[in-house]
Amino acid sequence: QVHVVESGGGLVQAGDSLRLSCAASGRTINTYTMGWFRQAPGKEREFVVAIRWSGSSSDYSDSVKGRFTISRDNAKNTVYLQMNSLKPEDTAVYYCAVDTRGRTAYSDNLYRLTGYDYWGQGTQVTVSS
């Protein structure tokens, strides 16, 4: 069992920055792929970025590439999402997810909700124009 808690969300203006944190407990996450997804009102939850267990490889959605950066501190069992140059369209609830079964190594599972088996409750990010 892995318990995941996101934090760091808030209300900011367009162009501002935020750093989200995802703290995991119950197991060490140093061998797991971690992902961030987001869900805007009335829309489906979508992939934002994921980082492999080693931290040497990450994938970003085109909508955030160049603005968001994912990192992990395995010693702290925490993953971070640095979000710069925020836009109103980034407004969403941001969810952290953990893949403990290795599913994200196959096919497109890295980008799919089904690739992950533990999720946090989410943190709200609101970007005003």
Phi, psi and chi 1 to 4 in degrees:
 res  aa     phi    psi   chi1   chi2   chi3   chi4
   1 GLN       -  132.8 -171.0   83.3    9.8      -
   2 VAL  -122.4  128.4  179.4      -      -      -
   3 HIS  -103.1  128.7 -174.5   55.9      -      -
   4 VAL  -121.8  131.5  179.5      -      -      -
   5 VAL  -131.0  123.1  177.7      -      -      -
   6 GLU   -94.0  151.9  -56.1   94.3  -23.1      -
   7 SER  -154.2  167.4   61.6      -      -      -
   8 GLY   105.0   -4.9      -      -      -      -
   9 GLY   -70.2  171.1      -      -      -      -
  10 GLY   170.1 -171.4      -      -      -      -
  11 LEU  -105.2  122.4  171.6   62.9      -      -
  12 VAL  -135.1  170.7  -63.2      -      -      -
  13 GLN   -96.8  159.6  -67.3 -173.6  -29.4      -
  14 ALA   -56.4  134.9      -      -      -      -
  15 GLY    95.5  -14.8      -      -      -      -
  16 ASP   -78.0  177.3  -75.0   -9.7      -      -
  17 SER  -124.9  155.2  -61.4      -      -      -
  18 LEU  -144.4  152.5  -84.6  176.7      -      -
  19 ARG  -123.8  119.4 -171.5  175.9   83.1  153.8
  20 LEU   -92.6  147.7  -54.3 -176.2      -      -
  21 SER  -121.4  148.2  -62.0      -      -      -
  22 CYS  -130.7  106.7  168.8      -      -      -
  23 ALA  -100.9  128.1      -      -      -      -
  24 ALA  -110.3  147.8      -      -      -      -
  25 SER  -142.5  161.4   60.3      -      -      -
  26 GLY   103.1  -37.5      -      -      -      -
  27 ARG  -147.4  155.3  -64.5 -172.8 -160.6  175.1
  28 THR   -77.6  141.8   55.9      -      -      -
  29 ILE   -99.3    8.8   62.2  169.2      -      -
  30 ASN   -69.0   -9.3   57.6  -12.8      -      -
  31 THR  -112.2   10.5   59.8      -      -      -
  32 TYR  -112.6  144.1  -58.7  146.1      -      -
  33 THR   -75.5  137.3  -67.9      -      -      -
  34 MET  -119.7  142.5  -54.5  -72.4  -67.8      -
  35 GLY  -133.3  158.0      -      -      -      -
  36 TRP  -118.3  133.6  -75.2   96.0      -      -
  37 PHE  -125.6  165.7  -71.9   73.0      -      -
  38 ARG  -144.3  155.2   65.8 -173.6 -178.1 -174.7
  39 GLN  -138.4  115.6 -172.9  165.7   17.2      -
  40 ALA   -88.0  158.3      -      -      -      -
  41 PRO   -56.3  129.5  -26.2   35.4      -      -
  42 GLY    77.4    5.3      -      -      -      -
  43 LYS  -122.2  163.7  -64.5 -172.6  176.6 -179.2
  44 GLU   -77.4  156.7  -65.7 -174.7  -10.3      -
  45 ARG   -67.2  134.2 -165.4  171.1  -60.5 -172.5
  46 GLU  -127.4  152.7   65.1  175.1    5.6      -
  47 PHE   -68.0  138.8  171.8   81.4      -      -
  48 VAL  -114.0  -56.1  176.0      -      -      -
  49 VAL  -164.4  154.4   59.9      -      -      -
  50 ALA  -141.9  153.6      -      -      -      -
  51 ILE  -130.5  133.5 -173.0  167.3      -      -
  52 ARG   -71.3  165.3  -58.5  -70.6 -175.1 -175.6
  53 TRP   -57.6  -35.0   67.0  -90.4      -      -
  54 SER   -78.3  -16.9   64.6      -      -      -
  55 GLY    81.9   -2.5      -      -      -      -
  56 SER   -86.6  -11.9   62.0      -      -      -
  57 SER  -134.2  133.4  173.0      -      -      -
  58 SER  -144.8  154.6   54.5      -      -      -
  59 ASP  -126.4  136.7  -78.3   84.8      -      -
  60 TYR  -120.4  147.0  -65.7   84.3      -      -
  61 SER   -72.1  153.2   68.9      -      -      -
  62 ASP   -60.4  -30.1  -71.4  -18.0      -      -
  63 SER   -69.5  -19.8   61.9      -      -      -
  64 VAL  -118.9   -6.3  -53.5      -      -      -
  65 LYS   -59.1  132.4 -161.4  171.7  -64.5 -177.5
  66 GLY    89.3  -13.2      -      -      -      -
  67 ARG  -115.4  -34.0  -60.2 -173.1  -62.6  121.1
  68 PHE  -106.3  147.9  -70.1   12.4      -      -
  69 THR  -136.7  127.8  -56.6      -      -      -
  70 ILE  -100.2  144.7 -169.3  171.5      -      -
  71 SER  -149.1  165.3   61.3      -      -      -
  72 ARG  -140.5  146.9   64.4 -169.8  -58.2  160.4
  73 ASP  -122.2   94.2 -174.4  -21.7      -      -
  74 ASN   -64.2  -28.6  -72.8  -24.2      -      -
  75 ALA   -65.1  -29.6      -      -      -      -
  76 LYS  -100.4    1.4  -65.7 -176.8  177.4  179.8
  77 ASN    55.2   40.9 -121.8   29.2      -      -
  78 THR  -135.3  143.7  -59.7      -      -      -
  79 VAL  -119.0  143.8  173.4      -      -      -
  80 TYR  -120.7  151.9  -56.8   97.9      -      -
  81 LEU  -130.8  105.5 -179.2   62.4      -      -
  82 GLN   -86.4  121.7  178.3   66.3   42.3      -
  83 MET  -117.3  115.0  -53.7 -173.6  -63.9      -
  84 ASN  -113.3  163.2  -62.0  -30.7      -      -
  85 SER    48.5   49.6  -57.9      -      -      -
  86 LEU   -64.4  145.6  -78.0  161.2      -      -
  87 LYS  -120.5  157.0  -56.5  175.3 -178.9 -179.5
  88 PRO   -55.5  -32.2  -29.1   36.7      -      -
  89 GLU   -72.3   -6.5   50.9  -97.0   45.0      -
  90 ASP   -82.8   -6.3  -65.5  -41.7      -      -
  91 THR   -60.8  124.2  -64.9      -      -      -
  92 ALA  -179.1  170.0      -      -      -      -
  93 VAL   -89.0  127.8  177.0      -      -      -
  94 TYR  -102.0  129.6  -77.1   71.9      -      -
  95 TYR  -117.1  139.7  -63.3   91.0      -      -
  96 CYS   -99.5  142.3 -179.7      -      -      -
  97 ALA  -136.8  151.2      -      -      -      -
  98 VAL  -124.7  135.5 -173.6      -      -      -
  99 ASP  -107.7  103.8  168.9   25.6      -      -
 100 THR   -96.9   -6.0   68.5      -      -      -
 101 ARG  -104.3   -4.5  -60.6  167.9  -62.2 -175.8
 102 GLY    81.9   11.6      -      -      -      -
 103 ARG   -67.1  -28.6  -73.6 -168.8  176.3 -174.0
 104 THR   -70.8   -6.3   54.6      -      -      -
 105 ALA   -78.4  -10.1      -      -      -      -
 106 TYR  -116.6  139.2  -57.0   99.5      -      -
 107 SER    53.2 -136.7 -173.3      -      -      -
 108 ASP   -99.4   18.9  -67.7  -25.8      -      -
 109 ASN   -60.5  -23.2  -73.2  -19.9      -      -
 110 LEU   -59.3  -31.3 -173.9   72.0      -      -
 111 TYR   -98.4    0.1  -46.4  106.0      -      -
 112 ARG  -109.5  146.6  -62.0  177.7  178.5  174.5
 113 LEU   -58.4  -35.4  -82.6   67.2      -      -
 114 THR   -70.8   -9.6   52.3      -      -      -
 115 GLY   -76.6  -10.5      -      -      -      -
 116 TYR  -121.0  144.7  -57.5   82.5      -      -
 117 ASP  -115.1   -9.8   46.9  -27.8      -      -
 118 TYR  -130.3  138.6  -68.9   99.5      -      -
 119 TRP  -134.1  149.3  -66.6   79.9      -      -
 120 GLY   -86.9 -179.5      -      -      -      -
 121 GLN   -84.6  -12.4  -67.3  -60.8  -53.5      -
 122 GLY    95.6  156.5      -      -      -      -
 123 THR  -134.8  135.2 -175.5      -      -      -
 124 GLN   -81.6  131.4  175.6   70.9   47.8      -
 125 VAL  -120.0  123.2  172.2      -      -      -
 126 THR  -124.4  124.7  -56.5      -      -      -
 127 VAL  -115.7  117.6 -175.5      -      -      -
 128 SER   -92.4  150.6   64.6      -      -      -
 129 SER   -89.5      -   57.7      -      -      -
